[in-house]
Amino acid sequence: MSIENQIKLKSNVNYIKFLRENSHWYKYLNRSNQYFKDFENEVKTTYKLRPADKISQAIDTFDMIQTVLTTLKQ
């Protein structure tokens, strides 16, 4: 594995956590640097770190707050 990828992995807690849970990624990351982008996408998808996921979470939170407020008004 390249030094650059090792530094990226160690600087991000989510990467380390994901690697421990999905150890098969070590094999791919050791084989080629091209797999690192796929690894990043997989981490973002699994932990819901994509912008679309964050927007969806914000909308869900807003809906929950709105429901609570309407319940309290009645």
N, CA, C and O atoms as CSV, one atom per row, in Angstrom:
chain,resi,resn,atom,element,x,y,z
A,1,MET,N,N,0.857,-1.173,0.000
A,1,MET,CA,C,0.000,0.000,0.000
A,1,MET,C,C,0.904,1.237,0.000
A,1,MET,O,O,1.928,1.272,0.683
A,2,SER,N,N,0.518,2.225,-0.759
A,2,SER,CA,C,1.352,3.417,-0.863
A,2,SER,C,C,1.310,4.224,0.429
A,2,SER,O,O,0.372,4.116,1.219
A,3,ILE,N,N,2.324,5.016,0.621
A,3,ILE,CA,C,2.429,5.861,1.806
A,3,ILE,C,C,1.283,6.872,1.841
A,3,ILE,O,O,0.741,7.165,2.907
A,4,GLU,N,N,0.921,7.399,0.682
A,4,GLU,CA,C,-0.177,8.372,0.613
A,4,GLU,C,C,-1.482,7.771,1.118
A,4,GLU,O,O,-2.216,8.404,1.877
A,5,ASN,N,N,-1.764,6.545,0.691
A,5,ASN,CA,C,-2.987,5.877,1.138
A,5,ASN,C,C,-2.940,5.571,2.628
A,5,ASN,O,O,-3.960,5.676,3.310
A,6,GLN,N,N,-1.809,5.207,3.128
A,6,GLN,CA,C,-1.671,4.938,4.561
A,6,GLN,C,C,-1.939,6.197,5.374
A,6,GLN,O,O,-2.590,6.144,6.418
A,7,ILE,N,N,-1.438,7.320,4.895
A,7,ILE,CA,C,-1.662,8.587,5.592
A,7,ILE,C,C,-3.145,8.953,5.556
A,7,ILE,O,O,-3.697,9.403,6.560
A,8,LYS,N,N,-3.790,8.763,4.403
A,8,LYS,CA,C,-5.224,9.044,4.291
A,8,LYS,C,C,-6.026,8.159,5.238
A,8,LYS,O,O,-6.962,8.627,5.887
A,9,LEU,N,N,-5.663,6.890,5.316
A,9,LEU,CA,C,-6.378,5.954,6.186
A,9,LEU,C,C,-6.241,6.338,7.656
A,9,LEU,O,O,-7.217,6.332,8.406
A,10,LYS,N,N,-5.034,6.667,8.046
A,10,LYS,CA,C,-4.790,6.978,9.457
A,10,LYS,C,C,-5.350,8.329,9.874
A,10,LYS,O,O,-5.556,8.573,11.063
A,11,SER,N,N,-5.595,9.197,8.922
A,11,SER,CA,C,-6.112,10.522,9.260
A,11,SER,C,C,-7.638,10.546,9.371
A,11,SER,O,O,-8.209,11.544,9.810
A,12,ASN,N,N,-8.297,9.463,8.980
A,12,ASN,CA,C,-9.755,9.431,9.004
A,12,ASN,C,C,-10.231,8.267,9.867
A,12,ASN,O,O,-9.944,7.109,9.565
A,13,VAL,N,N,-10.945,8.568,10.920
A,13,VAL,CA,C,-11.417,7.546,11.859
A,13,VAL,C,C,-12.408,6.597,11.184
A,13,VAL,O,O,-12.412,5.399,11.470
A,14,ASN,N,N,-13.235,7.119,10.303
A,14,ASN,CA,C,-14.217,6.276,9.616
A,14,ASN,C,C,-13.547,5.242,8.722
A,14,ASN,O,O,-14.037,4.120,8.598
A,15,TYR,N,N,-12.441,5.606,8.102
A,15,TYR,CA,C,-11.720,4.654,7.258
A,15,TYR,C,C,-11.185,3.498,8.090
A,15,TYR,O,O,-11.308,2.335,7.704
A,16,ILE,N,N,-10.596,3.820,9.222
A,16,ILE,CA,C,-10.032,2.789,10.090
A,16,ILE,C,C,-11.137,1.869,10.599
A,16,ILE,O,O,-10.989,0.647,10.591
A,17,LYS,N,N,-12.233,2.458,11.037
A,17,LYS,CA,C,-13.359,1.671,11.533
A,17,LYS,C,C,-13.900,0.749,10.448
A,17,LYS,O,O,-14.167,-0.426,10.699
A,18,PHE,N,N,-14.061,1.286,9.240
A,18,PHE,CA,C,-14.591,0.488,8.134
A,18,PHE,C,C,-13.637,-0.652,7.789
A,18,PHE,O,O,-14.081,-1.771,7.531
A,19,LEU,N,N,-12.346,-0.385,7.780
A,19,LEU,CA,C,-11.370,-1.433,7.475
A,19,LEU,C,C,-11.415,-2.550,8.507
A,19,LEU,O,O,-11.274,-3.721,8.155
A,20,ARG,N,N,-11.606,-2.212,9.749
A,20,ARG,CA,C,-11.685,-3.243,10.788
A,20,ARG,C,C,-12.936,-4.087,10.630
A,20,ARG,O,O,-12.921,-5.285,10.913
A,21,GLU,N,N,-14.018,-3.469,10.179
A,21,GLU,CA,C,-15.264,-4.211,9.987
A,21,GLU,C,C,-15.275,-4.992,8.676
A,21,GLU,O,O,-15.945,-6.019,8.573
A,22,ASN,N,N,-14.547,-4.519,7.689
A,22,ASN,CA,C,-14.517,-5.136,6.353
A,22,ASN,C,C,-13.066,-5.356,5.933
A,22,ASN,O,O,-12.541,-4.641,5.079
A,23,SER,N,N,-12.443,-6.326,6.526
A,23,SER,CA,C,-11.006,-6.522,6.328
A,23,SER,C,C,-10.636,-6.950,4.908
A,23,SER,O,O,-9.463,-6.883,4.540
A,24,HIS,N,N,-11.595,-7.384,4.112
A,24,HIS,CA,C,-11.267,-7.764,2.735
A,24,HIS,C,C,-10.749,-6.583,1.921
A,24,HIS,O,O,-10.105,-6.775,0.890
A,25,TRP,N,N,-11.025,-5.370,2.376
A,25,TRP,CA,C,-10.540,-4.191,1.656
A,25,TRP,C,C,-9.024,-4.040,1.746
A,25,TRP,O,O,-8.424,-3.398,0.884
A,26,TYR,N,N,-8.392,-4.617,2.772
A,26,TYR,CA,C,-6.929,-4.565,2.856
A,26,TYR,C,C,-6.303,-5.151,1.596
A,26,TYR,O,O,-5.341,-4.608,1.054
A,27,LYS,N,N,-6.859,-6.257,1.143
A,27,LYS,CA,C,-6.337,-6.938,-0.040
A,27,LYS,C,C,-6.376,-6.015,-1.259
A,27,LYS,O,O,-5.396,-5.904,-1.996
A,28,TYR,N,N,-7.502,-5.366,-1.458
A,28,TYR,CA,C,-7.640,-4.488,-2.624
A,28,TYR,C,C,-6.743,-3.253,-2.517
A,28,TYR,O,O,-6.130,-2.833,-3.498
A,29,LEU,N,N,-6.676,-2.686,-1.328
A,29,LEU,CA,C,-5.855,-1.482,-1.161
A,29,LEU,C,C,-4.370,-1.792,-1.304
A,29,LEU,O,O,-3.600,-0.939,-1.746
A,30,ASN,N,N,-3.967,-2.981,-0.941
A,30,ASN,CA,C,-2.567,-3.375,-1.110
A,30,ASN,C,C,-2.230,-3.662,-2.558
A,30,ASN,O,O,-1.085,-3.487,-2.973
A,31,ARG,N,N,-3.198,-4.095,-3.326
A,31,ARG,CA,C,-2.949,-4.440,-4.728
A,31,ARG,C,C,-2.723,-3.226,-5.608
A,31,ARG,O,O,-1.793,-3.204,-6.415
A,32,SER,N,N,-3.563,-2.218,-5.458
A,32,SER,CA,C,-3.480,-1.089,-6.371
A,32,SER,C,C,-4.049,0.171,-5.718
A,32,SER,O,O,-4.959,0.107,-4.892
A,33,ASN,N,N,-3.493,1.310,-6.108
A,33,ASN,CA,C,-3.981,2.591,-5.605
A,33,ASN,C,C,-5.317,2.976,-6.230
A,33,ASN,O,O,-6.018,3.848,-5.717
A,34,GLN,N,N,-5.664,2.335,-7.323
A,34,GLN,CA,C,-6.913,2.652,-8.015
A,34,GLN,C,C,-8.138,2.275,-7.189
A,34,GLN,O,O,-9.213,2.839,-7.394
A,35,TYR,N,N,-7.997,1.342,-6.270
A,35,TYR,CA,C,-9.131,0.896,-5.464
A,35,TYR,C,C,-9.480,1.866,-4.340
A,35,TYR,O,O,-10.534,1.739,-3.718
A,36,PHE,N,N,-8.610,2.825,-4.078
A,36,PHE,CA,C,-8.858,3.714,-2.949
A,36,PHE,C,C,-10.118,4.551,-3.160
A,36,PHE,O,O,-10.852,4.806,-2.205
A,37,LYS,N,N,-10.374,4.974,-4.369
A,37,LYS,CA,C,-11.585,5.759,-4.663
A,37,LYS,C,C,-12.835,4.911,-4.416
A,37,LYS,O,O,-13.823,5.400,-3.868
A,38,ASP,N,N,-12.786,3.642,-4.821
A,38,ASP,CA,C,-13.910,2.736,-4.554
A,38,ASP,C,C,-14.098,2.535,-3.055
A,38,ASP,O,O,-15.221,2.468,-2.557
A,39,PHE,N,N,-12.983,2.439,-2.353
A,39,PHE,CA,C,-13.029,2.293,-0.902
A,39,PHE,C,C,-13.688,3.505,-0.256
A,39,PHE,O,O,-14.544,3.361,0.617
A,40,GLU,N,N,-13.290,4.696,-0.683
A,40,GLU,CA,C,-13.887,5.924,-0.142
A,40,GLU,C,C,-15.392,5.977,-0.396
A,40,GLU,O,O,-16.165,6.341,0.490
A,41,ASN,N,N,-15.796,5.619,-1.592
A,41,ASN,CA,C,-17.224,5.620,-1.914
A,41,ASN,C,C,-17.989,4.615,-1.068
A,41,ASN,O,O,-19.105,4.891,-0.627
A,42,GLU,N,N,-17.399,3.463,-0.843
A,42,GLU,CA,C,-18.046,2.438,-0.019
A,42,GLU,C,C,-18.205,2.908,1.427
A,42,GLU,O,O,-19.234,2.661,2.056
A,43,VAL,N,N,-17.184,3.586,1.950
A,43,VAL,CA,C,-17.252,4.127,3.317
A,43,VAL,C,C,-18.357,5.172,3.406
A,43,VAL,O,O,-19.157,5.156,4.341
A,44,LYS,N,N,-18.402,6.075,2.442
A,44,LYS,CA,C,-19.418,7.133,2.448
A,44,LYS,C,C,-20.822,6.559,2.335
A,44,LYS,O,O,-21.752,7.057,2.969
A,45,THR,N,N,-20.978,5.523,1.537
A,45,THR,CA,C,-22.289,4.891,1.383
A,45,THR,C,C,-22.692,4.165,2.661
A,45,THR,O,O,-23.838,4.267,3.100
A,46,THR,N,N,-21.772,3.447,3.248
A,46,THR,CA,C,-22.069,2.662,4.451
A,46,THR,C,C,-22.409,3.551,5.635
A,46,THR,O,O,-23.377,3.288,6.349
A,47,TYR,N,N,-21.629,4.592,5.851
A,47,TYR,CA,C,-21.832,5.465,7.006
A,47,TYR,C,C,-22.715,6.674,6.695
A,47,TYR,O,O,-22.872,7.571,7.523
A,48,LYS,N,N,-23.286,6.686,5.498
A,48,LYS,CA,C,-24.197,7.748,5.067
A,48,LYS,C,C,-23.574,9.138,5.216
A,48,LYS,O,O,-24.108,10.011,5.900
A,49,LEU,N,N,-22.442,9.311,4.562
A,49,LEU,CA,C,-21.703,10.570,4.613
A,49,LEU,C,C,-21.808,11.361,3.309
A,49,LEU,O,O,-21.171,12.404,3.158
A,50,ARG,N,N,-22.598,10.872,2.389
A,50,ARG,CA,C,-22.777,11.582,1.124
A,50,ARG,C,C,-23.669,12.800,1.348
A,50,ARG,O,O,-24.465,12.813,2.287
A,51,PRO,N,N,-23.549,13.820,0.503
A,51,PRO,CA,C,-24.406,15.009,0.656
A,51,PRO,C,C,-25.902,14.684,0.606
A,51,PRO,O,O,-26.688,15.275,1.346
A,52,ALA,N,N,-26.291,13.762,-0.249
A,52,ALA,CA,C,-27.705,13.389,-0.340
A,52,ALA,C,C,-28.196,12.776,0.973
A,52,ALA,O,O,-29.330,13.016,1.389
A,53,ASP,N,N,-27.349,11.996,1.614
A,53,ASP,CA,C,-27.718,11.395,2.901
A,53,ASP,C,C,-27.869,12.455,3.985
A,53,ASP,O,O,-28.768,12.376,4.822
A,54,LYS,N,N,-26.990,13.439,3.962
A,54,LYS,CA,C,-27.062,14.505,4.965
A,54,LYS,C,C,-28.315,15.353,4.783
A,54,LYS,O,O,-28.948,15.755,5.759
A,55,ILE,N,N,-28.668,15.621,3.530
A,55,ILE,CA,C,-29.885,16.389,3.258
A,55,ILE,C,C,-31.106,15.600,3.706
A,55,ILE,O,O,-32.024,16.157,4.308
A,56,SER,N,N,-31.116,14.325,3.417
A,56,SER,CA,C,-32.225,13.472,3.821
A,56,SER,C,C,-32.362,13.424,5.341
A,56,SER,O,O,-33.470,13.462,5.875
A,57,GLN,N,N,-31.241,13.342,6.020
A,57,GLN,CA,C,-31.258,13.331,7.490
A,57,GLN,C,C,-31.779,14.661,8.032
A,57,GLN,O,O,-32.535,14.676,9.004
A,58,ALA,N,N,-31.386,15.767,7.421
A,58,ALA,CA,C,-31.862,17.077,7.863
A,58,ALA,C,C,-33.368,17.205,7.648
A,58,ALA,O,O,-34.072,17.746,8.500
A,59,ILE,N,N,-33.858,16.716,6.529
A,59,ILE,CA,C,-35.297,16.758,6.256
A,59,ILE,C,C,-36.055,15.904,7.265
A,59,ILE,O,O,-37.106,16.310,7.760
A,60,ASP,N,N,-35.524,14.723,7.568
A,60,ASP,CA,C,-36.171,13.857,8.559
A,60,ASP,C,C,-36.220,14.519,9.933
A,60,ASP,O,O,-37.223,14.417,10.640
A,61,THR,N,N,-35.142,15.194,10.307
A,61,THR,CA,C,-35.099,15.890,11.585
A,61,THR,C,C,-36.114,17.025,11.611
A,61,THR,O,O,-36.812,17.221,12.605
A,62,PHE,N,N,-36.190,17.766,10.519
A,62,PHE,CA,C,-37.163,18.859,10.420
A,62,PHE,C,C,-38.590,18.329,10.524
A,62,PHE,O,O,-39.418,18.915,11.221
A,63,ASP,N,N,-38.881,17.237,9.844
A,63,ASP,CA,C,-40.210,16.636,9.910
A,63,ASP,C,C,-40.554,16.188,11.331
A,63,ASP,O,O,-41.688,16.351,11.781
A,64,MET,N,N,-39.574,15.627,12.028
A,64,MET,CA,C,-39.798,15.183,13.395
A,64,MET,C,C,-40.107,16.375,14.304
A,64,MET,O,O,-41.023,16.319,15.124
A,65,ILE,N,N,-39.343,17.439,14.151
A,65,ILE,CA,C,-39.566,18.641,14.962
A,65,ILE,C,C,-40.936,19.234,14.657
A,65,ILE,O,O,-41.655,19.655,15.563
A,66,GLN,N,N,-41.289,19.264,13.388
A,66,GLN,CA,C,-42.595,19.788,12.990
A,66,GLN,C,C,-43.728,18.952,13.586
A,66,GLN,O,O,-44.736,19.503,14.028
A,67,THR,N,N,-43.572,17.650,13.601
A,67,THR,CA,C,-44.582,16.766,14.176
A,67,THR,C,C,-44.723,16.996,15.679
A,67,THR,O,O,-45.835,17.035,16.204
A,68,VAL,N,N,-43.611,17.144,16.355
A,68,VAL,CA,C,-43.634,17.390,17.801
A,68,VAL,C,C,-44.318,18.727,18.097
A,68,VAL,O,O,-45.140,18.826,19.008
A,69,LEU,N,N,-43.974,19.740,17.327
A,69,LEU,CA,C,-44.571,21.057,17.568
A,69,LEU,C,C,-46.072,21.080,17.300
A,69,LEU,O,O,-46.824,21.722,18.032
A,70,THR,N,N,-46.511,20.383,16.254
A,70,THR,CA,C,-47.937,20.340,15.969
A,70,THR,C,C,-48.679,19.534,17.035
A,70,THR,O,O,-49.829,19.834,17.354
A,71,THR,N,N,-48.034,18.532,17.574
A,71,THR,CA,C,-48.640,17.736,18.642
A,71,THR,C,C,-48.773,18.569,19.914
A,71,THR,O,O,-49.773,18.466,20.624
A,72,LEU,N,N,-47.778,19.385,20.199
A,72,LEU,CA,C,-47.805,20.208,21.400
A,72,LEU,C,C,-48.848,21.318,21.293
A,72,LEU,O,O,-49.433,21.707,22.303
A,73,LYS,N,N,-49.086,21.828,20.103
A,73,LYS,CA,C,-50.079,22.887,19.897
A,73,LYS,C,C,-51.488,22.393,20.194
A,73,LYS,O,O,-52.320,23.139,20.711
A,74,GLN,N,N,-51.746,21.153,19.868
A,74,GLN,CA,C,-53.101,20.615,20.031
A,74,GLN,C,C,-53.308,20.282,21.439
A,74,GLN,O,O,-54.382,19.811,21.811
